[in-house]
Amino acid sequence: MATGEIAAKRVSAASPPRSLMAAAGVMALGWLVPGVGYWVSRKWIRGALVLVSVVAMFAIGLALHGETYTFNTGAILDILGFVGELCAGALYFILRLAGGTVANYYSVGGDYGTKFLIAAGLLNLLAASDARDIFLGRKR
Amino acid sequence: MSLSHLAAVVLFSLFASIVFGITLREDVREQVRYGLTAFAWFVGGTIATAWVLYFLNRH
């Protein structure tokens, strides 16, 4: 038996079985508020680090005048940009409510800012997925 | 706000490495080691690529 399987059985034996619906809720919570998905499983430090990292990246993206994408069916990069930023959860919705931003492409900073905004969303989605795995006992 | 290219790379790498370390490894020691390795690869890879592009542009 592989080491990974032994570890998975040990983790699943130590924690009670969780429903997939509850796990989906944890992931949704982690998506909406960065890092909070970890706090459900009492992983306080991990959650705090993810919260600080995602919020900081998003804030730097805003400070650099990154572009806020909205729903669109245009160029594929614009669609992917929207999906990436949407992954930041509440941060994206707050930004949209505040009016959003338009990238300053006359300086390289605006392009960097857009990348920071998108990366913040993608990292948030990765962390939310990880929080779900921890909740389900697939990972410690 | 304006950032130098290097500062942007370092900040991006720092936060991405933290999240990578947390999500892709289980034990704290492994997480720290993976985070540091990812950070070094992010920054080192970017600087190396920049030098390659610099010499390609010259020739």
N, CA and C atoms of all chains as a GROMACS GRO file, in nm:
protein
  597
    1MET      N    1   0.085  -0.120   0.000
    1MET     CA    2   0.000   0.000   0.000
    1MET      C    3   0.088   0.125   0.000
    2ALA      N    4   0.055   0.218  -0.085
    2ALA     CA    5   0.139   0.338  -0.097
    2ALA      C    6   0.129   0.423   0.028
    3THR      N    7   0.233   0.503   0.051
    3THR     CA    8   0.236   0.588   0.170
    3THR      C    9   0.118   0.685   0.170
    4GLY      N   10   0.084   0.736   0.053
    4GLY     CA   11  -0.028   0.830   0.043
    4GLY      C   12  -0.160   0.766   0.085
    5GLU      N   13  -0.178   0.640   0.046
    5GLU     CA   14  -0.303   0.571   0.083
    5GLU      C   15  -0.310   0.549   0.234
    6ILE      N   16  -0.194   0.512   0.293
    6ILE     CA   17  -0.191   0.492   0.438
    6ILE      C   18  -0.225   0.622   0.509
    7ALA      N   19  -0.165   0.732   0.461
    7ALA     CA   20  -0.192   0.862   0.522
    7ALA      C   21  -0.339   0.899   0.506
    8ALA      N   22  -0.397   0.871   0.389
    8ALA     CA   23  -0.538   0.904   0.366
    8ALA      C   24  -0.628   0.824   0.458
    9LYS      N   25  -0.594   0.694   0.479
    9LYS     CA   26  -0.677   0.613   0.568
    9LYS      C   27  -0.664   0.660   0.712
   10ARG      N   28  -0.540   0.700   0.750
   10ARG     CA   29  -0.520   0.747   0.885
   10ARG      C   30  -0.601   0.873   0.910
   11VAL      N   31  -0.599   0.963   0.813
   11VAL     CA   32  -0.674   1.088   0.828
   11VAL      C   33  -0.823   1.061   0.832
   12SER      N   34  -0.871   0.973   0.742
   12SER     CA   35  -1.015   0.949   0.737
   12SER      C   36  -1.062   0.874   0.862
   13ALA      N   37  -0.972   0.791   0.921
   13ALA     CA   38  -1.012   0.720   1.042
   13ALA      C   39  -1.018   0.814   1.161
   14ALA      N   40  -0.936   0.920   1.157
   14ALA     CA   41  -0.931   1.010   1.271
   14ALA      C   42  -1.046   1.110   1.270
   15SER      N   43  -1.104   1.138   1.156
   15SER     CA   44  -1.211   1.237   1.150
   15SER      C   45  -1.340   1.172   1.101
   16PRO      N   46  -1.454   1.218   1.152
   16PRO     CA   47  -1.580   1.160   1.109
   16PRO      C   48  -1.610   1.193   0.963
   17PRO      N   49  -1.690   1.109   0.894
   17PRO     CA   50  -1.722   1.136   0.754
   17PRO      C   51  -1.803   1.265   0.740
   18ARG      N   52  -1.774   1.339   0.638
   18ARG     CA   53  -1.844   1.465   0.615
   18ARG      C   54  -1.922   1.455   0.485
   19SER      N   55  -2.032   1.526   0.480
   19SER     CA   56  -2.114   1.521   0.359
   19SER      C   57  -2.053   1.609   0.251
   20LEU      N   58  -2.079   1.570   0.127
   20LEU     CA   59  -2.025   1.647   0.015
   20LEU      C   60  -2.090   1.785   0.008
   21MET      N   61  -2.215   1.793   0.052
   21MET     CA   62  -2.282   1.924   0.052
   21MET      C   63  -2.214   2.020   0.148
   22ALA      N   64  -2.180   1.966   0.267
   22ALA     CA   65  -2.110   2.051   0.364
   22ALA      C   66  -1.974   2.092   0.310
   23ALA      N   67  -1.906   1.998   0.240
   23ALA     CA   68  -1.775   2.030   0.182
   23ALA      C   69  -1.789   2.138   0.076
   24ALA      N   70  -1.897   2.129  -0.003
   24ALA     CA   71  -1.920   2.232  -0.104
   24ALA      C   72  -1.944   2.368  -0.037
   25GLY      N   73  -2.012   2.365   0.078
   25GLY     CA   74  -2.033   2.488   0.153
   25GLY      C   75  -1.902   2.547   0.203
   26VAL      N   76  -1.813   2.460   0.250
   26VAL     CA   77  -1.682   2.507   0.297
   26VAL      C   78  -1.604   2.570   0.182
   27MET      N   79  -1.612   2.504   0.066
   27MET     CA   80  -1.540   2.559  -0.049
   27MET      C   81  -1.600   2.693  -0.092
   28ALA      N   82  -1.732   2.701  -0.089
   28ALA     CA   83  -1.797   2.827  -0.126
   28ALA      C   84  -1.759   2.938  -0.028
   29LEU      N   85  -1.753   2.901   0.100
   29LEU     CA   86  -1.714   2.999   0.202
   29LEU      C   87  -1.570   3.045   0.180
   30GLY      N   88  -1.483   2.947   0.150
   30GLY     CA   89  -1.343   2.979   0.124
   30GLY      C   90  -1.326   3.064  -0.001
   31TRP      N   91  -1.412   3.043  -0.098
   31TRP     CA   92  -1.407   3.125  -0.219
   31TRP      C   93  -1.455   3.267  -0.190
   32LEU      N   94  -1.565   3.276  -0.113
   32LEU     CA   95  -1.624   3.407  -0.088
   32LEU      C   96  -1.532   3.494  -0.002
   33VAL      N   97  -1.479   3.437   0.105
   33VAL     CA   98  -1.388   3.512   0.192
   33VAL      C   99  -1.256   3.434   0.199
   34PRO      N  100  -1.150   3.486   0.140
   34PRO     CA  101  -1.024   3.411   0.133
   34PRO      C  102  -0.976   3.363   0.270
   35GLY      N  103  -0.942   3.235   0.276
   35GLY     CA  104  -0.883   3.179   0.399
   35GLY      C  105  -0.983   3.126   0.500
   36VAL      N  106  -1.107   3.169   0.492
   36VAL     CA  107  -1.206   3.131   0.593
   36VAL      C  108  -1.241   2.982   0.585
   37GLY      N  109  -1.226   2.923   0.466
   37GLY     CA  110  -1.252   2.780   0.452
   37GLY      C  111  -1.164   2.697   0.546
   38TYR      N  112  -1.041   2.744   0.570
   38TYR     CA  113  -0.950   2.673   0.661
   38TYR      C  114  -0.997   2.684   0.805
   39TRP      N  115  -1.055   2.797   0.839
   39TRP     CA  116  -1.096   2.819   0.978
   39TRP      C  117  -1.206   2.723   1.020
   40VAL      N  118  -1.285   2.676   0.924
   40VAL     CA  119  -1.389   2.576   0.956
   40VAL      C  120  -1.324   2.450   1.012
   41SER      N  121  -1.206   2.416   0.959
   41SER     CA  122  -1.133   2.297   1.006
   41SER      C  123  -1.030   2.334   1.113
   42ARG      N  124  -1.043   2.449   1.171
   42ARG     CA  125  -0.955   2.497   1.278
   42ARG      C  126  -0.809   2.510   1.235
   43LYS      N  127  -0.787   2.540   1.110
   43LYS     CA  128  -0.652   2.567   1.061
   43LYS      C  129  -0.635   2.719   1.057
   44TRP      N  130  -0.616   2.774   1.176
   44TRP     CA  131  -0.620   2.920   1.190
   44TRP      C  132  -0.506   2.989   1.117
   45ILE      N  133  -0.385   2.935   1.134
   45ILE     CA  134  -0.268   3.003   1.075
   45ILE      C  135  -0.272   2.995   0.922
   46ARG      N  136  -0.307   2.875   0.870
   46ARG     CA  137  -0.316   2.862   0.725
   46ARG      C  138  -0.417   2.961   0.668
   47GLY      N  139  -0.533   2.968   0.735
   47GLY     CA  140  -0.637   3.060   0.688
   47GLY      C  141  -0.590   3.205   0.690
   48ALA      N  142  -0.521   3.241   0.798
   48ALA     CA  143  -0.473   3.380   0.810
   48ALA      C  144  -0.371   3.411   0.702
   49LEU      N  145  -0.280   3.315   0.676
   49LEU     CA  146  -0.178   3.338   0.573
   49LEU      C  147  -0.240   3.352   0.435
   50VAL      N  148  -0.338   3.267   0.406
   50VAL     CA  149  -0.406   3.276   0.276
   50VAL      C  150  -0.482   3.409   0.267
   51LEU      N  151  -0.550   3.446   0.374
   51LEU     CA  152  -0.624   3.573   0.374
   51LEU      C  153  -0.531   3.690   0.345
   52VAL      N  154  -0.420   3.695   0.418
   52VAL     CA  155  -0.325   3.806   0.400
   52VAL      C  156  -0.268   3.805   0.258
   53SER      N  157  -0.231   3.686   0.210
   53SER     CA  158  -0.168   3.676   0.077
   53SER      C  159  -0.263   3.720  -0.035
   54VAL      N  160  -0.386   3.667  -0.031
   54VAL     CA  161  -0.481   3.697  -0.138
   54VAL      C  162  -0.523   3.845  -0.134
   55VAL      N  163  -0.552   3.894  -0.014
   55VAL     CA  164  -0.594   4.034  -0.001
   55VAL      C  165  -0.480   4.127  -0.042
   56ALA      N  166  -0.358   4.092  -0.002
   56ALA     CA  167  -0.243   4.177  -0.038
   56ALA      C  168  -0.223   4.180  -0.189
   57MET      N  169  -0.232   4.063  -0.252
   57MET     CA  170  -0.215   4.060  -0.399
   57MET      C  171  -0.324   4.141  -0.468
   58PHE      N  172  -0.446   4.127  -0.418
   58PHE     CA  173  -0.557   4.202  -0.478
   58PHE      C  174  -0.537   4.353  -0.458
   59ALA      N  175  -0.493   4.391  -0.338
   59ALA     CA  176  -0.472   4.533  -0.308
   59ALA      C  177  -0.360   4.590  -0.394
   60ILE      N  178  -0.253   4.513  -0.411
   60ILE     CA  179  -0.142   4.560  -0.497
   60ILE      C  180  -0.191   4.575  -0.641
   61GLY      N  181  -0.272   4.481  -0.686
   61GLY     CA  182  -0.328   4.490  -0.820
   61GLY      C  183  -0.410   4.617  -0.839
   62LEU      N  184  -0.487   4.651  -0.736
   62LEU     CA  185  -0.567   4.774  -0.743
   62LEU      C  186  -0.477   4.898  -0.742
   63ALA      N  187  -0.377   4.895  -0.654
   63ALA     CA  188  -0.287   5.010  -0.642
   63ALA      C  189  -0.209   5.033  -0.771
   64LEU      N  190  -0.185   4.926  -0.846
   64LEU     CA  191  -0.112   4.940  -0.973
   64LEU      C  192  -0.207   4.971  -1.089
   65HIS      N  193  -0.334   4.993  -1.058
   65HIS     CA  194  -0.436   5.025  -1.159
   65HIS      C  195  -0.457   4.911  -1.258
   66GLY      N  196  -0.473   4.790  -1.201
   66GLY     CA  197  -0.507   4.676  -1.286
   66GLY      C  198  -0.650   4.688  -1.336
   67GLU      N  199  -0.680   4.615  -1.441
   67GLU     CA  200  -0.813   4.624  -1.503
   67GLU      C  201  -0.912   4.531  -1.434
   68THR      N  202  -1.034   4.582  -1.416
   68THR     CA  203  -1.143   4.499  -1.364
   68THR      C  204  -1.222   4.446  -1.482
   69TYR      N  205  -1.224   4.315  -1.496
   69TYR     CA  206  -1.301   4.255  -1.605
   69TYR      C  207  -1.445   4.234  -1.562
   70THR      N  208  -1.536   4.249  -1.657
   70THR     CA  209  -1.677   4.217  -1.632
   70THR      C  210  -1.716   4.100  -1.723
   71PHE      N  211  -1.836   4.047  -1.698
   71PHE     CA  212  -1.881   3.935  -1.781
   71PHE      C  213  -1.882   3.978  -1.927
   72ASN      N  214  -1.825   3.894  -2.011
   72ASN     CA  215  -1.820   3.929  -2.153
   72ASN      C  216  -1.810   3.803  -2.236
   73THR      N  217  -1.842   3.816  -2.363
   73THR     CA  218  -1.830   3.703  -2.456
   73THR      C  219  -1.738   3.743  -2.571
   74GLY      N  220  -1.642   3.828  -2.540
   74GLY     CA  221  -1.553   3.878  -2.644
   74GLY      C  222  -1.429   3.792  -2.659
   75ALA      N  223  -1.314   3.858  -2.650
   75ALA     CA  224  -1.187   3.788  -2.666
   75ALA      C  225  -1.167   3.688  -2.555
   76ILE      N  226  -1.102   3.578  -2.587
   76ILE     CA  227  -1.085   3.470  -2.490
   76ILE      C  228  -1.006   3.515  -2.367
   77LEU      N  229  -0.908   3.602  -2.387
   77LEU     CA  230  -0.830   3.650  -2.273
   77LEU      C  231  -0.914   3.737  -2.180
   78ASP      N  232  -1.010   3.811  -2.238
   78ASP     CA  233  -1.100   3.890  -2.153
   78ASP      C  234  -1.193   3.800  -2.072
   79ILE      N  235  -1.239   3.692  -2.135
   79ILE     CA  236  -1.326   3.597  -2.063
   79ILE      C  237  -1.247   3.532  -1.949
   80LEU      N  238  -1.125   3.488  -1.980
   80LEU     CA  239  -1.043   3.424  -1.877
   80LEU      C  240  -1.006   3.523  -1.766
   81GLY      N  241  -0.985   3.648  -1.805
   81GLY     CA  242  -0.958   3.750  -1.704
   81GLY      C  243  -1.074   3.767  -1.609
   82PHE      N  244  -1.195   3.767  -1.666
   82PHE     CA  245  -1.314   3.778  -1.581
   82PHE      C  246  -1.325   3.659  -1.486
   83VAL      N  247  -1.305   3.538  -1.539
   83VAL     CA  248  -1.314   3.418  -1.455
   83VAL      C  249  -1.209   3.422  -1.344
   84GLY      N  250  -1.087   3.461  -1.380
   84GLY     CA  251  -0.980   3.469  -1.280
   84GLY      C  252  -1.013   3.567  -1.169
   85GLU      N  253  -1.061   3.683  -1.204
   85GLU     CA  254  -1.091   3.784  -1.102
   85GLU      C  255  -1.214   3.744  -1.020
   86LEU      N  256  -1.309   3.678  -1.085
   86LEU     CA  257  -1.429   3.633  -1.012
   86LEU      C  258  -1.392   3.535  -0.902
   87CYS      N  259  -1.284   3.460  -0.922
   87CYS     CA  260  -1.240   3.362  -0.822
   87CYS      C  261  -1.197   3.429  -0.691
   88ALA      N  262  -1.177   3.559  -0.692
   88ALA     CA  263  -1.138   3.629  -0.569
   88ALA      C  264  -1.257   3.648  -0.475
   89GLY      N  265  -1.377   3.610  -0.517
   89GLY     CA  266  -1.495   3.612  -0.430
   89GLY      C  267  -1.541   3.752  -0.393
   90ALA      N  268  -1.557   3.774  -0.262
   90ALA     CA  269  -1.613   3.901  -0.215
   90ALA      C  270  -1.528   4.019  -0.257
   91LEU      N  271  -1.398   3.999  -0.267
   91LEU     CA  272  -1.310   4.111  -0.307
   91LEU      C  273  -1.352   4.164  -0.444
   92TYR      N  274  -1.384   4.072  -0.534
   92TYR     CA  275  -1.424   4.113  -0.668
   92TYR      C  276  -1.558   4.187  -0.665
   93PHE      N  277  -1.653   4.133  -0.587
   93PHE     CA  278  -1.785   4.196  -0.582
   93PHE      C  279  -1.777   4.336  -0.520
   94ILE      N  280  -1.695   4.350  -0.417
   94ILE     CA  281  -1.676   4.482  -0.355
   94ILE      C  282  -1.617   4.580  -0.457
   95LEU      N  283  -1.519   4.530  -0.531
   95LEU     CA  284  -1.456   4.615  -0.633
   95LEU      C  285  -1.556   4.658  -0.738
   96ARG      N  286  -1.641   4.566  -0.780
   96ARG     CA  287  -1.743   4.600  -0.880
   96ARG      C  288  -1.843   4.701  -0.825
   97LEU      N  289  -1.882   4.681  -0.698
   97LEU     CA  290  -1.976   4.776  -0.636
   97LEU      C  291  -1.913   4.914  -0.625
   98ALA      N  292  -1.782   4.917  -0.608
   98ALA     CA  293  -1.712   5.046  -0.597
   98ALA      C  294  -1.688   5.110  -0.733
   99GLY      N  295  -1.728   5.043  -0.838
   99GLY     CA  296  -1.715   5.101  -0.970
   99GLY      C  297  -1.610   5.039  -1.058
  100GLY      N  298  -1.527   4.950  -1.000
  100GLY     CA  299  -1.425   4.884  -1.079
  100GLY      C  300  -1.310   4.976  -1.117
  101THR      N  301  -1.220   4.926  -1.197
  101THR     CA  302  -1.105   5.004  -1.240
  101THR      C  303  -1.082   4.982  -1.389
  102VAL      N  304  -1.015   5.074  -1.449
  102VAL     CA  305  -0.973   5.060  -1.589
  102VAL      C  306  -0.821   5.060  -1.591
  103ALA      N  307  -0.764   4.962  -1.659
  103ALA     CA  308  -0.618   4.949  -1.657
  103ALA      C  309  -0.550   5.066  -1.725
  104ASN      N  310  -0.438   5.104  -1.667
  104ASN     CA  311  -0.354   5.205  -1.729
  104ASN      C  312  -0.246   5.133  -1.809
  105TYR      N  313  -0.274   5.110  -1.937
  105TYR     CA  314  -0.179   5.034  -2.019
  105TYR      C  315  -0.067   5.122  -2.075
  106TYR      N  316  -0.068   5.250  -2.038
  106TYR     CA  317   0.044   5.335  -2.080
  106TYR      C  318   0.166   5.312  -1.993
  107SER      N  319   0.145   5.248  -1.877
  107SER     CA  320   0.260   5.210  -1.795
  107SER      C  321   0.254   5.060  -1.773
  108VAL      N  322   0.371   5.001  -1.755
  108VAL     CA  323   0.375   4.856  -1.736
  108VAL      C  324   0.307   4.817  -1.605
  109GLY      N  325   0.298   4.912  -1.514
  109GLY     CA  326   0.234   4.884  -1.385
  109GLY      C  327   0.089   4.842  -1.400
  110GLY      N  328   0.017   4.901  -1.496
  110GLY     CA  329  -0.123   4.864  -1.516
  110GLY      C  330  -0.137   4.720  -1.558
  111ASP      N  331  -0.047   4.676  -1.643
  111ASP     CA  332  -0.049   4.536  -1.687
  111ASP      C  333  -0.013   4.444  -1.571
  112TYR      N  334   0.086   4.484  -1.494
  112TYR     CA  335   0.122   4.404  -1.376
  112TYR      C  336   0.003   4.396  -1.280
  113GLY      N  337  -0.063   4.510  -1.263
  113GLY     CA  338  -0.177   4.512  -1.170
  113GLY      C  339  -0.286   4.414  -1.211
  114THR      N  340  -0.314   4.408  -1.341
  114THR     CA  341  -0.414   4.313  -1.390
  114THR      C  342  -0.373   4.169  -1.356
  115LYS      N  343  -0.244   4.140  -1.374
  115LYS     CA  344  -0.196   4.004  -1.342
  115LYS      C  345  -0.206   3.976  -1.193
  116PHE      N  346  -0.180   4.075  -1.111
  116PHE     CA  347  -0.193   4.057  -0.966
  116PHE      C  348  -0.339   4.025  -0.930
  117LEU      N  349  -0.432   4.098  -0.989
  117LEU     CA  350  -0.574   4.076  -0.959
  117LEU      C  351  -0.616   3.935  -0.998
  118ILE      N  352  -0.577   3.892  -1.117
  118ILE     CA  353  -0.616   3.759  -1.164
  118ILE      C  354  -0.549   3.650  -1.080
  119ALA      N  355  -0.420   3.668  -1.051
  119ALA     CA  356  -0.348   3.567  -0.972
  119ALA      C  357  -0.408   3.556  -0.832
  120ALA      N  358  -0.451   3.668  -0.774
  120ALA     CA  359  -0.514   3.663  -0.642
  120ALA      C  360  -0.637   3.574  -0.646
  121GLY      N  361  -0.716   3.587  -0.752
  121GLY     CA  362  -0.836   3.504  -0.764
  121GLY      C  363  -0.802   3.357  -0.781
  122LEU      N  364  -0.704   3.327  -0.863
  122LEU     CA  365  -0.669   3.187  -0.888
  122LEU      C  366  -0.611   3.122  -0.763
  123LEU      N  367  -0.528   3.197  -0.689
  123LEU     CA  368  -0.473   3.143  -0.564
  123LEU      C  369  -0.585   3.120  -0.463
  124ASN      N  370  -0.683   3.210  -0.462
  124ASN     CA  371  -0.796   3.194  -0.370
  124ASN      C  372  -0.874   3.067  -0.402
  125LEU      N  373  -0.892   3.039  -0.530
  125LEU     CA  374  -0.964   2.918  -0.569
  125LEU      C  375  -0.885   2.792  -0.528
  126LEU      N  376  -0.754   2.798  -0.546
  126LEU     CA  377  -0.668   2.686  -0.505
  126LEU      C  378  -0.680   2.661  -0.355
  127ALA      N  379  -0.678   2.770  -0.279
  127ALA     CA  380  -0.688   2.757  -0.133
  127ALA      C  381  -0.826   2.706  -0.091
  128ALA      N  382  -0.930   2.751  -0.158
  128ALA     CA  383  -1.065   2.706  -0.124
  128ALA      C  384  -1.079   2.556  -0.151
  129SER      N  385  -1.020   2.510  -0.259
  129SER     CA  386  -1.022   2.368  -0.292
  129SER      C  387  -0.944   2.288  -0.188
  130ASP      N  388  -0.832   2.343  -0.143
  130ASP     CA  389  -0.752   2.276  -0.040
  130ASP      C  390  -0.828   2.268   0.092
  131ALA      N  391  -0.898   2.376   0.126
  131ALA     CA  392  -0.977   2.378   0.250
  131ALA      C  393  -1.087   2.271   0.246
  132ARG      N  394  -1.145   2.252   0.128
  132ARG     CA  395  -1.246   2.147   0.112
  132ARG      C  396  -1.184   2.009   0.136
  133ASP      N  397  -1.065   1.985   0.080
  133ASP     CA  398  -0.998   1.856   0.098
  133ASP      C  399  -0.966   1.830   0.245
  134ILE      N  400  -0.924   1.934   0.314
  134ILE     CA  401  -0.895   1.918   0.458
  134ILE      C  402  -1.024   1.887   0.533
  135PHE      N  403  -1.130   1.956   0.498
  135PHE     CA  404  -1.260   1.933   0.563
  135PHE      C  405  -1.307   1.789   0.542
  136LEU      N  406  -1.282   1.735   0.422
  136LEU     CA  407  -1.326   1.598   0.392
  136LEU      C  408  -1.230   1.493   0.447
  137GLY      N  409  -1.117   1.534   0.503
  137GLY     CA  410  -1.020   1.441   0.557
  137GLY      C  411  -0.926   1.381   0.455
  138ARG      N  412  -0.924   1.438   0.336
  138ARG     CA  413  -0.833   1.388   0.233
  138ARG      C  414  -0.692   1.440   0.253
  139LYS      N  415  -0.679   1.541   0.335
  139LYS     CA  416  -0.549   1.602   0.358
  139LYS      C  417  -0.544   1.649   0.502
  140ARG      N  418  -0.424   1.650   0.560
  140ARG     CA  419  -0.410   1.701   0.696
  140ARG      C  420  -0.392   1.850   0.697
  141MET      N  421   0.056   5.435  -0.698
  141MET     CA  422   0.163   5.345  -0.656
  141MET      C  423   0.239   5.296  -0.780
  142SER      N  424   0.369   5.290  -0.770
  142SER     CA  425   0.447   5.230  -0.877
  142SER      C  426   0.551   5.138  -0.815
  143LEU      N  427   0.576   5.029  -0.882
  143LEU     CA  428   0.673   4.931  -0.834
  143LEU      C  429   0.779   4.911  -0.941
  144SER      N  430   0.900   4.885  -0.896
  144SER     CA  431   1.002   4.847  -0.993
  144SER      C  432   0.970   4.705  -1.041
  145HIS      N  433   1.030   4.665  -1.151
  145HIS     CA  434   1.006   4.530  -1.202
  145HIS      C  435   1.045   4.425  -1.098
  146LEU      N  436   1.160   4.448  -1.034
  146LEU     CA  437   1.209   4.349  -0.937
  146LEU      C  438   1.116   4.341  -0.816
  147ALA      N  439   1.069   4.457  -0.769
  147ALA     CA  440   0.979   4.457  -0.654
  147ALA      C  441   0.849   4.384  -0.687
  148ALA      N  442   0.799   4.406  -0.809
  148ALA     CA  443   0.676   4.336  -0.850
  148ALA      C  444   0.696   4.186  -0.852
  149VAL      N  445   0.812   4.142  -0.904
  149VAL     CA  446   0.841   3.999  -0.908
  149VAL      C  447   0.851   3.940  -0.768
  150VAL      N  448   0.922   4.012  -0.681
  150VAL     CA  449   0.942   3.962  -0.544
  150VAL      C  450   0.809   3.953  -0.470
  151LEU      N  451   0.725   4.055  -0.481
  151LEU     CA  452   0.596   4.053  -0.411
  151LEU      C  453   0.506   3.942  -0.466
  152PHE      N  454   0.499   3.934  -0.597
  152PHE     CA  455   0.416   3.830  -0.659
  152PHE      C  456   0.464   3.692  -0.614
  153SER      N  457   0.595   3.672  -0.619
  153SER     CA  458   0.652   3.541  -0.584
  153SER      C  459   0.628   3.509  -0.437
  154LEU      N  460   0.642   3.610  -0.353
  154LEU     CA  461   0.624   3.589  -0.209
  154LEU      C  462   0.485   3.535  -0.178
  155PHE      N  463   0.383   3.606  -0.225
  155PHE     CA  464   0.246   3.566  -0.191
  155PHE      C  465   0.205   3.436  -0.261
  156ALA      N  466   0.246   3.420  -0.385
  156ALA     CA  467   0.213   3.296  -0.456
  156ALA      C  468   0.281   3.177  -0.388
  157SER      N  469   0.405   3.195  -0.343
  157SER     CA  470   0.478   3.085  -0.279
  157SER      C  471   0.414   3.047  -0.146
  158ILE      N  472   0.366   3.145  -0.073
  158ILE     CA  473   0.299   3.115   0.055
  158ILE      C  474   0.178   3.025   0.030
  159VAL      N  475   0.096   3.063  -0.066
  159VAL     CA  476  -0.026   2.985  -0.095
  159VAL      C  477   0.012   2.848  -0.153
  160PHE      N  478   0.111   2.843  -0.239
  160PHE     CA  479   0.155   2.714  -0.294
  160PHE      C  480   0.204   2.622  -0.183
  161GLY      N  481   0.285   2.675  -0.094
  161GLY     CA  482   0.337   2.593   0.016
  161GLY      C  483   0.225   2.536   0.102
  162ILE      N  484   0.126   2.620   0.133
  162ILE     CA  485   0.014   2.576   0.218
  162ILE      C  486  -0.070   2.470   0.148
  163THR      N  487  -0.096   2.492   0.021
  163THR     CA  488  -0.193   2.405  -0.048
  163THR      C  489  -0.131   2.277  -0.104
  164LEU      N  490  -0.002   2.278  -0.133
  164LEU     CA  491   0.057   2.164  -0.204
  164LEU      C  492   0.137   2.071  -0.114
  165ARG      N  493   0.153   2.104   0.013
  165ARG     CA  494   0.222   2.015   0.107
  165ARG      C  495   0.142   2.006   0.237
  166GLU      N  496   0.170   1.902   0.317
  166GLU     CA  497   0.089   1.879   0.437
  166GLU      C  498   0.159   1.924   0.566
  167ASP      N  499   0.279   1.873   0.590
  167ASP     CA  500   0.348   1.909   0.714
  167ASP      C  501   0.405   2.050   0.707
  168VAL      N  502   0.415   2.112   0.823
  168VAL     CA  503   0.463   2.250   0.827
  168VAL      C  504   0.604   2.261   0.771
  169ARG      N  505   0.691   2.165   0.810
  169ARG     CA  506   0.829   2.171   0.761
  169ARG      C  507   0.833   2.160   0.608
  170GLU      N  508   0.751   2.070   0.553
  170GLU     CA  509   0.746   2.054   0.407
  170GLU      C  510   0.689   2.178   0.341
  171GLN      N  511   0.590   2.238   0.407
  171GLN     CA  512   0.528   2.358   0.351
  171GLN      C  513   0.629   2.472   0.341
  172VAL      N  514   0.707   2.488   0.449
  172VAL     CA  515   0.807   2.596   0.449
  172VAL      C  516   0.912   2.570   0.342
  173ARG      N  517   0.959   2.445   0.337
  173ARG     CA  518   1.062   2.411   0.237
  173ARG      C  519   1.009   2.432   0.095
  174TYR      N  520   0.887   2.387   0.070
  174TYR     CA  521   0.829   2.402  -0.065
  174TYR      C  522   0.807   2.549  -0.099
  175GLY      N  523   0.762   2.626  -0.001
  175GLY     CA  524   0.739   2.768  -0.023
  175GLY      C  525   0.869   2.840  -0.059
  176LEU      N  526   0.976   2.809   0.015
  176LEU     CA  527   1.105   2.872  -0.013
  176LEU      C  528   1.158   2.830  -0.150
  177THR      N  529   1.140   2.702  -0.183
  177THR     CA  530   1.185   2.654  -0.315
  177THR      C  531   1.107   2.722  -0.427
  178ALA      N  532   0.976   2.731  -0.409
  178ALA     CA  533   0.892   2.795  -0.512
  178ALA      C  534   0.931   2.941  -0.529
  179PHE      N  535   0.958   3.008  -0.416
  179PHE     CA  536   0.997   3.149  -0.421
  179PHE      C  537   1.127   3.165  -0.500
  180ALA      N  538   1.224   3.078  -0.470
  180ALA     CA  539   1.354   3.086  -0.540
  180ALA      C  540   1.336   3.061  -0.690
  181TRP      N  541   1.252   2.965  -0.724
  181TRP     CA  542   1.229   2.936  -0.866
  181TRP      C  543   1.156   3.049  -0.937
  182PHE      N  544   1.059   3.107  -0.868
  182PHE     CA  545   0.986   3.221  -0.926
  182PHE      C  546   1.083   3.334  -0.958
  183VAL      N  547   1.158   3.377  -0.857
  183VAL     CA  548   1.245   3.493  -0.874
  183VAL      C  549   1.362   3.460  -0.965
  184GLY      N  550   1.427   3.346  -0.938
  184GLY     CA  551   1.541   3.307  -1.020
  184GLY      C  552   1.503   3.283  -1.166
  185GLY      N  553   1.391   3.217  -1.187
  185GLY     CA  554   1.345   3.190  -1.323
  185GLY      C  555   1.313   3.317  -1.399
  186THR      N  556   1.252   3.412  -1.328
  186THR     CA  557   1.218   3.539  -1.394
  186THR      C  558   1.344   3.617  -1.433
  187ILE      N  559   1.442   3.622  -1.340
  187ILE     CA  560   1.566   3.696  -1.370
  187ILE      C  561   1.642   3.627  -1.483
  188ALA      N  562   1.647   3.494  -1.480
  188ALA     CA  563   1.716   3.420  -1.586
  188ALA      C  564   1.649   3.443  -1.721
  189THR      N  565   1.516   3.439  -1.722
  189THR     CA  566   1.443   3.463  -1.847
  189THR      C  567   1.466   3.605  -1.898
  190ALA      N  568   1.472   3.701  -1.806
  190ALA     CA  569   1.495   3.840  -1.844
  190ALA      C  570   1.632   3.855  -1.911
  191TRP      N  571   1.734   3.786  -1.856
  191TRP     CA  572   1.867   3.795  -1.917
  191TRP      C  573   1.869   3.729  -2.054
  192VAL      N  574   1.800   3.617  -2.068
  192VAL     CA  575   1.792   3.550  -2.199
  192VAL      C  576   1.729   3.643  -2.302
  193LEU      N  577   1.618   3.707  -2.262
  193LEU     CA  578   1.551   3.799  -2.354
  193LEU      C  579   1.639   3.920  -2.386
  194TYR      N  580   1.717   3.965  -2.286
  194TYR     CA  581   1.807   4.078  -2.307
  194TYR      C  582   1.909   4.046  -2.416
  195PHE      N  583   1.970   3.928  -2.409
  195PHE     CA  584   2.071   3.891  -2.509
  195PHE      C  585   2.007   3.859  -2.644
  196LEU      N  586   1.887   3.802  -2.643
  196LEU     CA  587   1.818   3.777  -2.770
  196LEU      C  588   1.787   3.908  -2.840
  197ASN      N  589   1.754   4.009  -2.761
  197ASN     CA  590   1.718   4.138  -2.818
  197ASN      C  591   1.840   4.210  -2.875
  198ARG      N  592   1.958   4.179  -2.820
  198ARG     CA  593   2.081   4.246  -2.866
  198ARG      C  594   2.131   4.187  -2.997
  199HIS      N  595   2.097   4.058  -3.023
  199HIS     CA  596   2.154   3.992  -3.141
  199HIS      C  597   2.048   3.967  -3.248
   0.00000   0.00000   0.00000
